[in-house]
Amino acid sequence: MSSGKGDFSRRDFLKSAGAAGIGSILVSGRLAAEDTAPAEKEGAPQAMVPTRPFGKSGINVSMLALGGILDFLYNQLLLRQALAKGVTYWDTAESYMNGMSEEGMGKYFAEHPEAREKVFLVTKTSKRDPDQLTRALEGSLKRLNTSHVDLYFLHGLSSVNGEIDTGTRKWAEKAKSDGTIRLFGFSTHSNMEKCLMDAAGLGWIDGIMLTYNYRVMGTDRMKQAVKACAEAGIGLTAMKTQARSAWSAFIDLGRESETATKLTEQLMKKGYTVEQARLKAVWENPHIASICSQIPSLTVLMANVAAAVDRIELTSKEKNLLERHGRETISQYCSGCSHLCESVLDPCVPVAEVMRYLMYARSYGERERAVALYRKIPDSLRKAMVRMDYAVAERKCPRAIPIGRLMREAADEFTA
């Protein structure tokens, strides 16, 4: 893997990018969302985000991907700056911002047609039926102003069996032969390990986007699943790499645990933020081709680029502190093993999905998105969810998550 500029040091990059301000950690636990680009030193070399092979596709992708849950119609500058920094993996979906994410990228390609060949373009659909897939892809291509996408995902699988079959494979093969897609795969937030193992066994899946972060990547099952996909030639994209709490906003640094405080102090001495360290922890696995990061501003873009360009790895002490923090806060994060808790509930309810919606609302500040997703759950099932006794599901949860309390809080917050 090449980082582009052989002798271009981390210190030089941070200086040229004006990232001194980016290196500080705010008490909210999130980087400032400023809309002005950090000034670049005139004549300074431009550090580009390195690339990695995407499985056995023969395609190299930028190891940092631009997450597309944004209204790019009114944020064209972010697209331009991402491309200028080598962030050439662009991720979107037909559902993001009611199509405005795709439309915004399509507007950029219309105004800068030369950019399309530089971008590894990914979009997704929640459809499963082949006829619906065809219509969904046609709609995405029109909004994106392109004749093809480089990778097409089935969005949000919780199980390979039952959601992917021979009809899916035939559709993907035809779309490839027609030239409307280059690669095919799926994204998954739930039961990731089994989804990966089953996909590796199919032998024809090209790519998978999965929840992968310092809280979940160290388990034996996840390690085995990632290895199986690597051996099968499947390109892997990590998402949810910050592993934010599913139900409580980040507390002020002054109130964090002793471990979290030590980690923060250790990283600040080296000019890292905790967010950057979490990215670097994921990149240490060479089987992860790229990290899909939601990048709402130029400041966050520059901070993530700085982490990608920097060749210095986390020390053993930093890794241990990060792992210890994950263990100490284990009950604050849902790892998506929905087959354990949901299978013992009657009726079966989407526990892991609701935990994800709480994360969007409370830790990402995306309440409207969370409410919209929650209200897609059938009304009768939502009413049943409020009345249910979750004690047996809580006993099955390996993280001792207070499922019942959180499900009722979600009902209060998202239906008010």
Secondary structure, DSSP 8 states (H G I E B T S, - for coil): ---S-TT--HHHHHHHTTTTTTTS--TTSS-----S-----TT-------EEE-TTSS-EEESEEEE--S-GGG-HHHHHHHHHTT--EEE--TTGGGGHHHHHHHHHHHH-GGGGGG-EEEEEES--SHHHHHHHHHHHHHHHT-S-EEEEEE---S-SBTTB-HHHHHHHHHHHHHTSEEEEEEEESSSHHHHHHHHHHHS---EEEEE--TTTTTSHHHHHHHHHHHHTT-EEEEE-TT---SSS----GGGS-HHHHHHHHHHHHTT--HHHHHHHHHHTSTTEEEEEEE--SHHHHHHHHHHHH------HHHHHHHHHHHHHTGGG-----HHHHGGGSSS---HHHHHHHHHHHHHS--HHHHHHHHTTS-HHHHHHHHH---HHHHHH-TT---HHHHHHHHHHHHH-
